[in-house]
Amino acid sequence: MSAEILTEEDLATISEARTRPSMIAWLESNKIPYLVAKSGWPRVHRKAIERALGVPVEEAVSGAVKFNFDDLK
């Protein structure tokens, strides 16, 4: 599995939840986005947890990008 996707053990440590339903309930109560794998366990990207913990999100593009929509009608 990608290092960017947390393992079930990582999520269990962070959430202190040991079952799928309790882990999913914890993710939902903390508004952390997740997908459910075929196995039924939630899959969470590391950056989603970092955002929930208040870690500043790095800019996806270096420098600020500004769009000018003035000429669109």
ZIZI-V961150 format. One record per pair of residues at least 24 apart in sequence whose C-alpha atoms are under 7 Angstrom apart, sorted by the first residue. I is the first residue (numbers start at 0). J is the second residue. D is the distance in whole Angstrom. If there is no record, write none. Layout:
BEGIN
i=I j=J d=D
i=I j=J d=D
END
This chain:
BEGIN
i=3 j=44 d=6
i=3 j=45 d=5
i=4 j=42 d=7
i=4 j=43 d=6
i=4 j=44 d=5
i=4 j=45 d=6
i=5 j=42 d=7
i=5 j=43 d=6
i=5 j=44 d=6
i=5 j=45 d=6
END
